[in-house]
Amino acid sequence: MIDKKDITGIILSGGKSKRMGTDKGFLLYGGKYFIQYSIEALKPLVNETIIVSNHIDYDVFGLNRVEDTFENYGPLAGLYSGLQHSKTKYNLVLSCDIPLIKTNILKKLIKAADNDSDIIQIESDGKTMPLIALYKKECAAIFLKLLNHNERRLQYAVNQCKVKTVVLDDAEELFTRNINTPEELNEITI
């Protein structure tokens, strides 16, 4: 397994949260902010955690916060900004809207790492999840080139790299659930 000193955690917290109507990273679940679950899941596995957000409110967590190099370009730009500031070859990337995420799910990504793959991503409930994934820092150069050509689609960018997918079993799918609407938040808090 890759040593934690060679892995940076990157949490993307820059979205507009249009469907939720408020910043998802600061939604409360179980007495904690959503982003705290991502921070805690990453902590045992990484040397440092970077939060990608233009909002200074995230400074409260005492982590390295970096702003988007390309503003309003979506998750691909946030991912690029995080990789650009990372000092390690490997980077565990999470969005801030998966409050049920667990360290054991992220360990599967690290265990699946190999010399050939640029990205190791989760597949859950039949969907690939490029925002629960392990990225090599070299992906930043590919992403920059795409962003400079006004390409913003994350899945398109991921497909320009060598990708390996780790399929979760049915019992683990709950832990990767994105919460994007007030209705979805109610479903997990009942």
C-alpha positions as CSV (number, residue, x, y, z in Angstrom):
1,M,0.0,0.0,0.0
2,I,1.1,3.6,-0.7
3,D,2.6,5.3,2.4
4,K,0.4,8.2,3.7
5,K,3.4,10.6,3.3
6,D,3.0,10.2,-0.5
7,I,-0.8,11.0,-0.5
8,T,-2.6,14.3,-0.3
9,G,-6.3,14.6,0.4
10,I,-8.2,17.1,-1.8
11,I,-11.7,18.1,-0.9
12,L,-13.7,20.0,-3.5
13,S,-16.0,22.5,-1.8
14,G,-16.5,25.2,-4.4
15,G,-19.8,24.2,-6.0
16,K,-22.7,26.6,-6.3
17,S,-25.1,24.1,-4.7
18,K,-28.0,25.3,-6.8
19,R,-30.3,22.4,-6.0
20,M,-29.6,22.5,-2.3
21,G,-29.8,26.3,-2.1
22,T,-26.9,26.6,0.4
23,D,-23.2,25.6,0.7
24,K,-23.3,21.8,1.0
25,G,-20.0,21.6,2.9
26,F,-21.6,23.4,5.8
27,L,-24.8,21.3,5.9
28,L,-25.2,19.6,9.3
29,Y,-25.6,15.8,9.6
30,G,-25.3,14.1,13.0
31,G,-24.0,17.2,14.6
32,K,-21.2,17.8,12.2
33,Y,-20.7,19.7,9.0
34,F,-20.7,17.6,5.8
35,I,-17.1,18.5,5.0
36,Q,-15.9,17.2,8.4
37,Y,-16.9,13.7,7.4
38,S,-14.6,14.0,4.3
39,I,-11.8,15.4,6.4
40,E,-12.1,12.6,9.0
41,A,-12.3,9.8,6.3
42,L,-9.1,11.1,4.7
43,K,-7.1,11.9,7.8
44,P,-5.7,8.3,8.5
45,L,-4.6,8.0,4.9
46,V,-3.1,11.3,3.9
47,N,-0.1,13.5,4.8
48,E,-2.0,16.8,4.2
49,T,-5.6,17.8,3.2
50,I,-6.3,20.6,0.8
51,I,-9.7,22.2,0.6
52,V,-10.5,23.7,-2.8
53,S,-12.9,26.6,-2.3
54,N,-13.0,30.4,-2.8
55,H,-15.0,30.7,0.4
56,I,-12.9,31.9,3.4
57,D,-15.4,30.2,5.8
58,Y,-13.5,27.0,5.2
59,D,-10.4,28.4,6.9
60,V,-12.1,27.5,10.2
61,F,-10.9,23.9,9.7
62,G,-7.2,24.9,9.9
63,L,-6.3,23.2,6.6
64,N,-4.6,24.5,3.5
65,R,-7.4,26.2,1.5
66,V,-6.7,27.0,-2.2
67,E,-8.9,28.9,-4.6
68,D,-9.9,27.8,-8.0
69,T,-7.4,28.7,-10.7
70,F,-10.3,28.8,-13.2
71,E,-13.3,30.4,-11.5
72,N,-16.8,29.1,-12.4
73,Y,-15.4,26.2,-14.4
74,G,-16.9,23.4,-12.3
75,P,-15.4,20.4,-10.6
76,L,-12.7,19.8,-13.3
77,A,-11.2,23.2,-12.4
78,G,-11.4,22.5,-8.7
79,L,-9.7,19.2,-9.2
80,Y,-7.0,20.8,-11.3
81,S,-6.4,23.5,-8.6
82,G,-6.1,20.8,-5.9
83,L,-3.6,18.8,-8.0
84,Q,-1.7,21.9,-8.8
85,H,-1.1,22.6,-5.1
86,S,-0.4,19.1,-4.1
87,K,3.2,18.1,-3.2
88,T,2.6,14.4,-3.6
89,K,2.4,11.9,-6.4
90,Y,-1.0,10.5,-5.2
91,N,-4.1,12.4,-4.3
92,L,-7.3,11.2,-2.7
93,V,-10.1,13.4,-4.1
94,L,-13.5,13.8,-2.5
95,S,-16.4,16.1,-3.0
96,C,-17.8,17.7,0.2
97,D,-21.3,16.3,-0.3
98,I,-20.8,12.7,0.8
99,P,-21.3,12.7,4.6
100,L,-21.5,8.9,4.9
101,I,-18.0,8.3,3.4
102,K,-15.7,6.0,5.4
103,T,-12.0,5.5,5.5
104,N,-12.4,1.9,4.5
105,I,-13.9,2.8,1.1
106,L,-10.9,5.1,0.4
107,K,-8.5,2.4,1.4
108,K,-9.8,0.3,-1.5
109,L,-8.6,3.0,-3.9
110,I,-5.1,3.0,-2.4
111,K,-4.9,-0.8,-2.5
112,A,-5.9,-0.8,-6.1
113,A,-3.2,1.6,-7.2
114,D,-0.7,0.4,-9.8
115,N,2.0,1.8,-12.1
116,D,-0.3,1.9,-15.1
117,S,-3.4,3.7,-13.9
118,D,-3.5,7.6,-13.6
119,I,-6.9,7.5,-11.8
120,I,-8.5,4.8,-9.6
121,Q,-12.2,5.7,-9.2
122,I,-15.1,4.1,-7.3
123,E,-18.1,2.6,-9.0
124,S,-21.2,2.5,-6.8
125,D,-24.7,1.5,-7.8
126,G,-23.6,1.2,-11.4
127,K,-22.2,4.8,-11.6
128,T,-18.5,5.8,-11.8
129,M,-17.6,8.4,-9.2
130,P,-14.6,10.5,-10.3
131,L,-15.0,12.6,-7.2
132,I,-14.3,9.6,-4.9
133,A,-11.0,8.7,-6.5
134,L,-7.2,8.5,-6.3
135,Y,-5.4,10.7,-8.9
136,K,-1.8,10.9,-9.8
137,K,-0.5,14.4,-9.8
138,E,0.5,14.1,-13.6
139,C,-3.2,14.3,-14.4
140,A,-3.0,18.1,-13.7
141,A,-1.1,18.7,-17.0
142,I,-3.9,16.9,-19.0
143,F,-6.6,18.8,-17.1
144,L,-4.9,22.2,-17.6
145,K,-4.7,21.6,-21.4
146,L,-8.4,20.8,-21.5
147,L,-9.3,23.8,-19.3
148,N,-7.3,26.1,-21.5
149,H,-9.4,24.8,-24.4
150,N,-12.6,25.7,-22.5
151,E,-13.3,22.0,-21.8
152,R,-15.2,21.7,-18.5
153,R,-16.7,18.2,-18.5
154,L,-15.1,16.2,-15.7
155,Q,-16.0,12.8,-17.2
156,Y,-14.5,13.8,-20.5
157,A,-11.3,14.8,-18.8
158,V,-11.1,11.6,-16.7
159,N,-11.5,9.6,-19.9
160,Q,-8.3,11.2,-21.3
161,C,-6.4,9.4,-18.6
162,K,-5.7,5.7,-17.8
163,V,-8.6,4.8,-15.5
164,K,-9.2,1.8,-13.3
165,T,-12.5,1.3,-11.5
166,V,-13.1,-0.3,-8.1
167,V,-16.6,-1.7,-7.9
168,L,-18.3,-1.5,-4.5
169,D,-20.6,-4.3,-3.3
170,D,-24.2,-3.5,-2.5
171,A,-23.6,-3.1,1.2
172,E,-21.0,-0.4,0.6
173,E,-23.0,1.8,-1.9
174,L,-24.7,3.8,0.9
175,F,-21.3,5.3,1.9
176,T,-20.7,7.0,-1.4
177,R,-24.1,8.7,-1.7
178,N,-24.0,12.3,-2.8
179,I,-26.5,14.6,-1.1
180,N,-27.6,17.3,-3.6
181,T,-31.1,18.3,-2.6
182,P,-33.1,19.0,0.7
183,E,-35.1,15.8,-0.1
184,E,-31.9,13.7,-0.2
185,L,-30.8,15.2,3.1
186,N,-34.1,14.3,4.7
187,E,-33.7,10.7,3.5
188,I,-30.4,10.2,5.4
189,T,-31.5,12.0,8.5
190,I,-34.7,10.1,9.1
